[in-house]
Amino acid sequence: APELIAEPRMVTSPMPSLKITPAQATMVGRQVWRNETGGDRDAITSWNEAESFASVGIGHFIWFPAGLDTRFKESFPAMLQHLRRRGANVPAWLDKDQTPPCPWTRRADFKRQFRSARMVELREFLLATVGLQTEYLSLRMQAALPKILETLPDERDRDHVRKQFNRVAAASPDLYPLIDYVNFKGEGISPKETYPNRVTGEPEGWGLKHVLLEMQGASTEQTSVLNAFSDASGYVLKRRVSNNPPNKRWQRGWLVRTETYRRPLR
């Protein structure tokens, strides 16, 4: 029987299973890795210019140094805890009930220590757990919809988002667009992950919630659905650049990534 997306206090419509095969998971994991790093093994640990945190793993999970206060949501600790629960061989200095803060506090320090024993050990650990990292990404995607719906007070918005999510899931045998976008730009549920509209001053985000709110159409035809998701993804990212022009340096790469949502992986 098809699985249902559980949602408190609301009736949900049936949708296809959100499970993918191991072969599909491998394809998704490789594509996410290519999106984030071009498949560069060394780039599985990185620190982007103009950012105040490290990005590690196939999904470039954000990892904060101690004391960092930023609008972005940290994602590495939750991923690491999933790997620990699944029995991964975690380096001793990371194998803690509470993930320690990133030991490199600035980008210059990170670059200086790039070939250090600890950094090499971290890369080896991440390269050895690509499958489990993909599993984590899939589970995060599956948990996204109820979290998004909880942040929408308007029933019409909830119904629209639910229907659009289910359209994409039904049209994606590999679930890649949903898995990748949640990893790429988050669920969109944090009020901090917004910029004010440069005209109205209203906060506008760029997570999956905002993509689904902007997505239009009711067709179930695969190409139509995937094109609509790709178009909506590109729209919210271009809106982010409009609201915060320094982000323009990343726009081209972001839009190249959203173009990959237009067809299933091969």
Disulfide bonds with the S-S distance in Angstrom:
none
